[in-house]
Amino acid sequence: MLKTPYLLFLGDAKDALAAKVAQGIRDWRPENAVGQMRLPGCVADLGIPDMTIAESMEQGARTLVVGVANRGGFIAEDWIDVLVEALEAGMDLAAGLHNKLADVPRLAETAARLGRDLHDVRHPTKTYPVGSGAKRPGKRLLPVGTDCSCGKMYTALAIEKEMRARGWSADFRATGQTGILITGEGVSIDAVVSDFISGAVETLAPDNDPDHWDLVEGQGSLYHPAYAGVTLGLIHGAQADALVLCHEPTRTHMRALPDYPVPDMRNVMDMTLPHARLTNPDAKFVGICVNTKALDEAAAERFLKETEARFGLPTVDPVRTGVGQIVDGLA
């Protein structure tokens, strides 16, 4: 387990989405975020104090978390001096990048010499079976998106919180590095060998009591050329009873791919259902979650109402309005 609280390292993040790992921790475990550390050129801001390593340790920080999810998931060369400084000051390191902290010679040597821990949470430490598709007891909900980074994790966490507030049996099942850093467990599904993705999800959300809900964190999008393979394996392994569509209405193209427009919500639903019904013939959409952060209050309300009227499904913003309407329909 990671030692808390954290200093959240934002590096030189070029936009807010690049710092989504740190933002997720800040939003869902604020008690673990004592401060942020930014390099020159960083434009992301979590709205918490900027701190040096020494200042954060005075506030009790025990782990520096690399809170950046850059394209390609690499450890930038100009981060290494800072990470070494944190180790030498007495902190552990944690990251959810494709590149491992443990594979950087200076970090590995420093950590070994000082007895510090390096947590590469994206990289599985166990093996998984090939998916079986066998029906298993318990209930599962999976958010799916029109794009990546459009609110799937927030949706699952918000629904878990709402269900637990009502006394339901419910667990968020993390499938990405941010979710793992928030909850302390899970499997980063995009680091699993492709043949075993669905089996890993079956293991993550196994047999359970008939009234128990697993809220499986969604990843990517079936329409995203880079990440659709991960999304499909996740859909098959989740064997979801309930699907929630997630959408960000101001985007004009897929994340980092300007030549690929964001698909229509109806097209995503129509593509998702046949795949979901391969492993659960009863799978259905139960709601739509919209990230309206970029809209003012009036525009957000109008978009939610118009979308609800168009699809006949409860349509909410997990942050702005809560997800009570969706949970109402699952009772």
N, C-alpha and C positions, 0 to 999 in steps of 0.2 A: 504494500500500500504506500502511496505517496505521502510524504510528510507535509502537513499543512501548517500555516497558510502559505500562499504563493506570492511571489513577485512575477507579474505577467510581462514577459518580454515581447514587444511588438516589432522589434527590428526597424526596418525601413519600409514598412507596409505602405503600399501606394494608394490603397483605398480601404474603406471600412471593412469590406468583405474579406480582404486579405488577412484581417485580424479577427476572423470569425471565431477561431478557437478561444482566444482570450475573451471575446465578447460573450460567448456562451457561458464561460465560467463566471464572468462578472454578473450576468443576468440571473443565473440559476444557483450559484453558490457564492453570493457576494461576501459572505463571512470569511471565505478563503482567499479573497483578493485584497491584499494590503496596499498594493500600488502597481503602477505600470512603469516600464522602462522603455524609452524610445530613442532611436538613433536619429541623427540628422537626416532630413528628407522624409521622415515618417509622417503621414497625414492622418492616420487612424488615431482615435482618442476615445478611451473608455469612460471618460468623465470621472476618473479616480486620480489620486495624487501621483505626479511624476516623482520617481524616487531613484536614487542611486542604489547600488547593491548594499552599501553600508547603511544607508537610511532605512531600507526595507528590513534589514536584519534587526535594527533597533526596534522596529514595529513587530518583530516576531517571525518574519518570513523564513521558511526553512527549505523551500524548493523554488528554483527559478523555472518557470514553465515557458517554453517557447510557444507563444500564442499566435503564431503566424502560420497560415495555410497557403503558402505561395504555390504558384503553378509549377508542378514538377516535384514539389515537396523536398527541396534540397536545403542543406545547411550552408548558408552563405559564408564565404570566407571572412567577411568583415564582422561576422557575429562571434567568431571563435575567441578572440581576445576577451570579450565580455563574458562568455561562458566559462572560460578558464578562471577569470577573476571571481566569478560566483563560487566555483569549486574551492578556490583557495581561501575564500572568505568563510567557508563552512557550510555552503548550501549544496543540496543535491540538484540534479537537472532532470527535467522531463520534457519530452517532445512527442509529437504525433506525426512526424514527417516521414516521407518515404526513405530518405537517407537516415541512417542510425547515428545517434550520438556516439555509440560504442565503436563505430567504424572510423571515427575521426581520431587519428593517433594522439594528438595533444590532449584531447578530452579523455580518452581511455587511460592514457598514462597518468594524467593528473588525478583522475578519480581513483585509480588503483593505489597510487602513492599516498593519497590522503584518506582513503577509506570512504569515499563518497559514492552514492548510488546514481547510476544513469538509467532512467526509465524511458525506453522506446515503446510507447504504448500502442503504436500502430502495428507493431510486428507481433504476430501470434506466438505464444510460447507453448502451444499444444497442437496436436494434429487433429484433423476432423474427418468424419466419414463422408463418403459419397452420399448425396441426398437420396432418400428412399421415396419421398412423396406419400408415405403411408399416413392415413388419417390419424390424428392424435387429439386427445381430449384437451379441453381448455379453449378459451376464446382469444383471438389475436386481431389486432388492428395495425394496419400499415399505411403510413402517409406516402403518397407518390407525387412527383412533381412535374410541372411543365418545363422545369430547368433544374440544374443543381443550385445549391445555396439559395433556396427560395422559401425556407421555413419548415422543412419536414421534421427536423429535430425539435424545434420549438413546439410544433404541433403535438408531437408524441409526448413531450414533457408536460405540456399544458393539460393534455387529456389525462395523463397519469395523475397530476395534481388534483384535477377536478374529481376524478373517480375516487381518489383516496379521501378527499374532503367529504364525500358522500358515504364513506364507510365501505366502499367496494374493495375487493381484492384485485390489485393492479400493480404491475411492475413495468418500468421503462427498460427496454433492452437496447443497449448502446451498440451501434454498428460502425461508429466512426470515432476518430481520436478525441473530438471535443466531448462527445457523450461519455466516453470512457474517463476522461479527466474530470467530468462533472460527477459521475456516479461511482467511480472507482473500479468498475468492472465492465466487461463486454468484449467484443471482438471487432477489430477494424476490418471490415469485410473486404475492402479493396486491396488488402494485403494478403488475402487468402488465395491460393492457387485456384484457378477458375473451375476445375472439376469438383472442387469441394465447397464452393460458395453456398449452395443450397443446403448441404449437409451441415455446414457451420451454423447456419441460421436455425436449422432444426434443433441443433444442440443448444443454441442460445435461448430458444423459446420452446422447451420440451413439453412433454405431457404435463398437464396440470389439472387442478380441480375444475369441474364443469363451469363454475361461475367466475373463474379467474381470468382476468384480461392481461395479456402481454401487449404492451405498446412498443412495437418494433420500429426502431429508427429507420427511416427511409434514406436512400442514397441516390444521387444522380438523377437521370431521367431517361426513359425509353427513347426519347427523341434526341438525346445528346450523343453525337458521334464518338466522343471520347469515353463516356461512362455508361453507355446503355447496357453493356455486358454485365457490369456489376448490378445494375438495377434489375435485370431480368432474373439473375440467380437469386437475388434477395426476394423478389416476388414469389418465385417457386418455393423457396425454403420457408418463407413466413406462413404460407398456407392461410392467408388472412381471411377472416370472416367479414371484416369491415375494412373498407378503403376510404381514405380521405385525400382529395386532390388539393395540392398546394400550388400557389401561383403568386407571382409578383407582377402586378399589372403595368408597371412603367417600363419594363424592359422591351427592347426592340429586337434583340438577338440573344442567342444562347451564350452563357457565360464564357468569355474568352474566344468566342467563335463568331465574328461579325458577319460571316457569310451564311450563317444559319439562323433564320428568324425563329422567335419563340412560337411554338405551335399553339393552335387554338385549344382551349381547355377541353372541348368536346372530343377532339381528335385524340387527346391523351387518354381520356376515359375509354373511348372506343378501342384503343390499342391495348390498354391495360387489362380490361376485363377478360378477354380470351386467355391471356397468359395466366392470370390469377386463378381462373377456373380450371386450369390444368390440374392443380393440386387441391383446390377447394371449389367444387362446382357451385357452391352457394355464395361465393364471394360477391359483394356488391358495394357500391359507393354509398356512404352514409352522410357525407358532408364535404364542404369545401372550405379550406382555410386560405385566406388571402393576406399577404404581407403588405399592408397599406402604409408602411412607414413613410414612403415618399409622397403620400397624398395628404392634403389638409383634411380637416374633420368632415367638411361637407362633401368633398369628393370621395372620401373613403366610405361614408355612409351611403352615398348614391351608388358606388360600384358594388358594395355588398348587397344592396337591395336589388339591383338590376341582375346580378349574378344569381341570386336566390330565385328570382322570378323566372329566369331563363332555364335553370336546371331543376327547379323543384326540390332543392336540397338545402338544409341549413348552411348558411354561408356566414363565416365569422372571420375576425382577425384575432388570433390567440392572445396577442398582447393588448390590443385596443378594446376588444369586446368580451374576451374570454371564450371558452369553448362549451359553455353549459348547454347550448342548444343541440350540439352534436351529441353530447353525452345523454341528454334527455331521450334521444331517439334510440339509444342502445339499452335502455332500461328494460 
